[in-house]
């Protein structure tokens, strides 16, 4: 079989994507953002006949939607991937210089998730190269997944489809569920006083210790509770603690930021009730224990229907390409699948093999990149025809 021409080679495209700084500026002030990489992807897709839309509700933070319109009567499919990466600062070597060693391509974003972006762009171009399919093929190259997922939220205000595939890295395994999360701040209130006047002060940090012990007990109860068949149980941990002014003063405030990872059946509302019960019990049993609870960012967990048509279609083509049925798995981290699912779009996660997401060394296995591209190409042609 002759080699693919350069303009449909996912490895070549991936190298070009890695070389573009797209660090999320919400994570790293001054980060490159998505403008340059969205412009590159838009030009690449427009040259291959795609109708390109640039969405930029947040100035300087564009998402790109490219559409290959169908002839009508077919199913539409979204392929979703995020353009932003985490910091370049701690990368071992030049993070924007893609290099190949032992069948792996190294560079920031190679694994998370410019490999998935390259695979879905090339797959869509190949699937539509000989004319339109019956259904629309929609590529959503989104901003800000690494922080708050404002990109996918903006895309879903204007676009929908009959199904979606999120091309986050999954080691060539079909991912049908992932956890959600909810962040909360617990403010423990004390009373400031000079360190020599204990009768006047209430030590907010010492009172917070009661809550930390109760939080650890909650984590143990969760670990022993009912488990989701793929995801296991929810978890909770204290992430940040702040309190006190100087050694000679009783602290008036202590703030604990915590994260609760959720599984299907749990929500930010249920977590708030759970935490309130813990805190109210302390308020009733610990003298001078006073608190305020504030909800922060939260995202729902995700669970796909294993019998959904898009799941069965992709799994069938994965089996044909891999020579065996793909493993079915769940993922502990959150992805944009949850937003697509909430919008009523059946979806799953499927992507490349490799390692090093957010780490000092990051790479994608190039053979897996080719296989994912082949599987996505066949899935698009089948589902949208």
HUNOR-V292290 format. One record per residue. SS is DSSP state (@ for helix, = for strand, . for the rest). PHI is phi in whole degrees, 0 to 359 (999 if undefined). D_CENTER is the distance of its C-alpha to the mean C-alpha in whole Angstrom. Layout:
BEGIN
ss->SS phi->PHI d_center->D_CENTER
ss->SS phi->PHI d_center->D_CENTER
END
This chain:
BEGIN
ss->. phi->999 d_center->36
ss->. phi->293 d_center->36
ss->. phi->295 d_center->33
ss->. phi->295 d_center->31
ss->. phi->298 d_center->32
ss->@ phi->306 d_center->30
ss->@ phi->283 d_center->28
ss->@ phi->236 d_center->27
ss->. phi->264 d_center->26
ss->@ phi->294 d_center->22
ss->@ phi->294 d_center->23
ss->@ phi->295 d_center->25
ss->@ phi->297 d_center->22
ss->@ phi->301 d_center->19
ss->@ phi->300 d_center->22
ss->@ phi->293 d_center->22
ss->@ phi->290 d_center->19
ss->@ phi->300 d_center->19
ss->. phi->290 d_center->22
ss->. phi->262 d_center->20
ss->. phi->292 d_center->19
ss->. phi->228 d_center->16
ss->= phi->296 d_center->15
ss->. phi->291 d_center->13
ss->. phi->289 d_center->16
ss->. phi->287 d_center->15
ss->. phi->267 d_center->14
ss->. phi->230 d_center->17
ss->. phi->308 d_center->20
ss->. phi->88 d_center->22
ss->. phi->301 d_center->19
ss->. phi->298 d_center->19
ss->. phi->72 d_center->17
ss->. phi->259 d_center->16
ss->@ phi->299 d_center->20
ss->@ phi->293 d_center->21
ss->@ phi->288 d_center->18
ss->@ phi->296 d_center->18
ss->@ phi->298 d_center->22
ss->@ phi->297 d_center->22
ss->@ phi->297 d_center->20
ss->@ phi->298 d_center->22
ss->@ phi->294 d_center->25
ss->@ phi->299 d_center->25
ss->@ phi->284 d_center->24
ss->@ phi->298 d_center->27
ss->. phi->294 d_center->29
ss->. phi->252 d_center->28
ss->. phi->90 d_center->29
ss->. phi->277 d_center->26
ss->= phi->276 d_center->26
ss->= phi->251 d_center->24
ss->= phi->238 d_center->22
ss->= phi->252 d_center->21
ss->= phi->253 d_center->19
ss->. phi->212 d_center->20
ss->. phi->300 d_center->20
ss->. phi->263 d_center->19
ss->. phi->305 d_center->22
ss->. phi->82 d_center->20
ss->. phi->233 d_center->17
ss->. phi->282 d_center->17
ss->= phi->248 d_center->15
ss->= phi->242 d_center->17
ss->= phi->239 d_center->18
ss->= phi->242 d_center->21
ss->= phi->236 d_center->23
ss->= phi->257 d_center->25
ss->. phi->294 d_center->28
ss->. phi->275 d_center->29
ss->. phi->280 d_center->33
ss->. phi->115 d_center->32
ss->. phi->86 d_center->32
ss->. phi->247 d_center->29
ss->. phi->279 d_center->26
ss->. phi->261 d_center->23
ss->= phi->222 d_center->20
ss->= phi->261 d_center->16
ss->= phi->250 d_center->14
ss->= phi->242 d_center->11
ss->= phi->207 d_center->9
ss->= phi->259 d_center->8
ss->. phi->274 d_center->11
ss->. phi->279 d_center->11
ss->= phi->233 d_center->11
ss->. phi->275 d_center->12
ss->. phi->299 d_center->16
ss->. phi->271 d_center->18
ss->. phi->298 d_center->21
ss->. phi->263 d_center->21
ss->. phi->286 d_center->20
ss->. phi->273 d_center->23
ss->. phi->111 d_center->25
ss->. phi->273 d_center->25
ss->. phi->291 d_center->21
ss->. phi->257 d_center->22
ss->. phi->249 d_center->24
ss->. phi->295 d_center->23
ss->= phi->227 d_center->25
ss->= phi->247 d_center->26
ss->= phi->218 d_center->27
ss->. phi->54 d_center->28
ss->. phi->76 d_center->26
ss->= phi->238 d_center->23
ss->= phi->254 d_center->22
ss->= phi->256 d_center->21
ss->. phi->150 d_center->19
ss->. phi->296 d_center->16
ss->. phi->90 d_center->13
ss->@ phi->306 d_center->15
ss->@ phi->267 d_center->13
ss->@ phi->237 d_center->9
ss->@ phi->219 d_center->10
ss->@ phi->292 d_center->13
ss->@ phi->299 d_center->15
ss->@ phi->294 d_center->13
ss->@ phi->298 d_center->14
ss->@ phi->298 d_center->17
ss->@ phi->298 d_center->18
ss->@ phi->286 d_center->17
ss->@ phi->294 d_center->19
ss->@ phi->294 d_center->22
ss->@ phi->299 d_center->22
ss->@ phi->295 d_center->22
ss->@ phi->296 d_center->25
ss->@ phi->294 d_center->26
ss->@ phi->295 d_center->26
ss->. phi->251 d_center->28
ss->. phi->294 d_center->30
ss->. phi->256 d_center->33
ss->. phi->122 d_center->33
ss->. phi->291 d_center->31
ss->. phi->277 d_center->30
ss->. phi->285 d_center->30
ss->. phi->257 d_center->27
ss->. phi->287 d_center->25
ss->= phi->251 d_center->22
ss->= phi->237 d_center->19
ss->= phi->258 d_center->17
ss->= phi->248 d_center->14
ss->= phi->259 d_center->13
ss->= phi->253 d_center->11
ss->. phi->270 d_center->11
ss->. phi->70 d_center->9
ss->. phi->296 d_center->6
ss->. phi->288 d_center->6
ss->. phi->241 d_center->8
ss->. phi->227 d_center->9
ss->. phi->60 d_center->8
ss->@ phi->295 d_center->11
ss->@ phi->294 d_center->11
ss->@ phi->296 d_center->10
ss->@ phi->300 d_center->13
ss->@ phi->292 d_center->15
ss->@ phi->301 d_center->15
ss->@ phi->288 d_center->16
ss->. phi->288 d_center->19
ss->. phi->237 d_center->21
ss->. phi->228 d_center->19
ss->. phi->215 d_center->19
ss->. phi->198 d_center->20
ss->. phi->281 d_center->21
ss->= phi->194 d_center->18
ss->= phi->211 d_center->15
ss->= phi->234 d_center->13
ss->= phi->266 d_center->10
ss->. phi->262 d_center->10
ss->. phi->301 d_center->8
ss->. phi->296 d_center->10
ss->. phi->222 d_center->12
ss->. phi->61 d_center->15
ss->. phi->63 d_center->17
ss->. phi->249 d_center->17
ss->= phi->278 d_center->16
ss->= phi->257 d_center->13
ss->= phi->246 d_center->14
ss->= phi->200 d_center->12
ss->= phi->208 d_center->10
ss->. phi->282 d_center->10
ss->= phi->258 d_center->10
ss->= phi->208 d_center->11
ss->= phi->217 d_center->14
ss->= phi->256 d_center->16
ss->= phi->226 d_center->19
ss->= phi->252 d_center->22
ss->= phi->249 d_center->26
ss->= phi->258 d_center->28
ss->= phi->267 d_center->32
ss->= phi->257 d_center->35
ss->. phi->244 d_center->38
ss->= phi->215 d_center->41
ss->. phi->290 d_center->42
ss->= phi->198 d_center->45
ss->= phi->296 d_center->47
ss->. phi->299 d_center->46
ss->. phi->274 d_center->50
ss->. phi->239 d_center->50
ss->. phi->299 d_center->48
ss->. phi->292 d_center->50
ss->. phi->260 d_center->48
ss->. phi->264 d_center->44
ss->= phi->233 d_center->41
ss->. phi->278 d_center->39
ss->@ phi->296 d_center->36
ss->@ phi->291 d_center->34
ss->@ phi->297 d_center->36
ss->@ phi->297 d_center->35
ss->@ phi->297 d_center->32
ss->@ phi->302 d_center->33
ss->@ phi->299 d_center->33
ss->@ phi->292 d_center->30
ss->@ phi->298 d_center->28
ss->@ phi->296 d_center->31
ss->@ phi->295 d_center->30
ss->@ phi->293 d_center->26
ss->@ phi->296 d_center->27
ss->@ phi->295 d_center->29
ss->@ phi->299 d_center->26
ss->@ phi->300 d_center->24
ss->@ phi->292 d_center->26
ss->@ phi->295 d_center->27
ss->@ phi->299 d_center->24
ss->@ phi->298 d_center->24
ss->. phi->262 d_center->27
ss->. phi->270 d_center->26
ss->. phi->299 d_center->25
ss->. phi->244 d_center->22
ss->= phi->289 d_center->20
ss->. phi->299 d_center->21
ss->. phi->256 d_center->18
ss->. phi->258 d_center->16
ss->= phi->76 d_center->19
ss->. phi->254 d_center->19
ss->. phi->291 d_center->18
ss->= phi->223 d_center->18
ss->= phi->213 d_center->19
ss->= phi->206 d_center->20
ss->= phi->279 d_center->21
ss->= phi->256 d_center->19
ss->= phi->219 d_center->22
ss->= phi->227 d_center->25
ss->= phi->224 d_center->28
ss->= phi->182 d_center->31
ss->. phi->90 d_center->35
ss->. phi->241 d_center->37
ss->. phi->201 d_center->39
ss->. phi->300 d_center->41
ss->. phi->265 d_center->44
ss->= phi->231 d_center->42
ss->= phi->294 d_center->41
ss->. phi->286 d_center->37
ss->. phi->275 d_center->37
ss->= phi->217 d_center->33
ss->= phi->216 d_center->31
ss->= phi->250 d_center->27
ss->= phi->244 d_center->24
ss->= phi->262 d_center->21
ss->= phi->230 d_center->19
ss->= phi->236 d_center->16
ss->= phi->246 d_center->16
ss->= phi->276 d_center->14
ss->= phi->246 d_center->15
ss->. phi->243 d_center->15
ss->. phi->309 d_center->17
ss->. phi->101 d_center->20
ss->. phi->250 d_center->19
ss->. phi->211 d_center->18
ss->@ phi->300 d_center->18
ss->@ phi->296 d_center->21
ss->@ phi->293 d_center->22
ss->@ phi->294 d_center->21
ss->@ phi->299 d_center->23
ss->@ phi->296 d_center->26
ss->@ phi->298 d_center->25
ss->@ phi->291 d_center->25
ss->@ phi->298 d_center->28
ss->@ phi->297 d_center->30
ss->@ phi->297 d_center->30
ss->@ phi->291 d_center->31
ss->@ phi->295 d_center->34
ss->@ phi->295 d_center->35
ss->@ phi->293 d_center->35
ss->@ phi->299 d_center->37
ss->@ phi->275 d_center->39
ss->@ phi->240 d_center->40
ss->. phi->255 d_center->40
ss->. phi->302 d_center->42
ss->. phi->60 d_center->41
ss->. phi->267 d_center->37
ss->= phi->229 d_center->36
ss->= phi->216 d_center->32
ss->= phi->228 d_center->30
ss->= phi->243 d_center->26
ss->= phi->232 d_center->24
ss->= phi->276 d_center->20
ss->= phi->251 d_center->17
ss->= phi->297 d_center->14
ss->= phi->214 d_center->13
ss->= phi->223 d_center->10
ss->. phi->285 d_center->12
ss->. phi->289 d_center->11
ss->= phi->225 d_center->11
ss->= phi->214 d_center->14
ss->. phi->273 d_center->16
ss->. phi->280 d_center->20
ss->. phi->296 d_center->21
ss->. phi->263 d_center->23
ss->. phi->300 d_center->22
ss->@ phi->300 d_center->23
ss->@ phi->294 d_center->20
ss->@ phi->294 d_center->19
ss->@ phi->293 d_center->23
ss->@ phi->294 d_center->23
ss->@ phi->295 d_center->21
ss->@ phi->297 d_center->22
ss->@ phi->296 d_center->25
ss->@ phi->288 d_center->25
ss->@ phi->296 d_center->23
ss->@ phi->297 d_center->26
ss->@ phi->295 d_center->28
ss->@ phi->282 d_center->26
ss->@ phi->276 d_center->26
ss->. phi->87 d_center->29
ss->. phi->201 d_center->28
ss->. phi->297 d_center->25
ss->. phi->291 d_center->22
ss->. phi->295 d_center->20
ss->= phi->253 d_center->19
ss->= phi->213 d_center->16
ss->= phi->238 d_center->13
ss->= phi->232 d_center->10
ss->. phi->284 d_center->10
ss->. phi->276 d_center->7
ss->. phi->273 d_center->5
ss->. phi->220 d_center->3
ss->. phi->290 d_center->5
ss->@ phi->307 d_center->8
ss->@ phi->297 d_center->9
ss->@ phi->291 d_center->10
ss->@ phi->295 d_center->12
ss->@ phi->297 d_center->14
ss->@ phi->298 d_center->15
ss->. phi->280 d_center->16
ss->. phi->85 d_center->18
ss->. phi->253 d_center->17
ss->= phi->301 d_center->17
ss->= phi->207 d_center->14
ss->= phi->207 d_center->13
ss->= phi->243 d_center->11
ss->. phi->205 d_center->13
ss->. phi->197 d_center->13
ss->. phi->282 d_center->15
ss->. phi->259 d_center->16
ss->= phi->155 d_center->17
ss->= phi->193 d_center->16
ss->. phi->97 d_center->15
ss->. phi->303 d_center->11
ss->. phi->67 d_center->12
ss->. phi->254 d_center->16
ss->. phi->288 d_center->19
ss->. phi->231 d_center->19
ss->. phi->223 d_center->17
ss->= phi->209 d_center->18
ss->= phi->241 d_center->18
ss->= phi->283 d_center->20
ss->@ phi->291 d_center->22
ss->@ phi->296 d_center->24
ss->@ phi->292 d_center->20
ss->@ phi->300 d_center->19
ss->@ phi->295 d_center->23
ss->@ phi->293 d_center->22
ss->@ phi->299 d_center->19
ss->@ phi->299 d_center->20
ss->@ phi->296 d_center->23
ss->@ phi->294 d_center->22
ss->@ phi->294 d_center->20
ss->@ phi->300 d_center->23
ss->@ phi->294 d_center->25
ss->@ phi->295 d_center->22
ss->@ phi->300 d_center->23
ss->@ phi->299 d_center->26
ss->@ phi->287 d_center->27
ss->@ phi->294 d_center->25
ss->. phi->270 d_center->26
ss->. phi->263 d_center->29
END
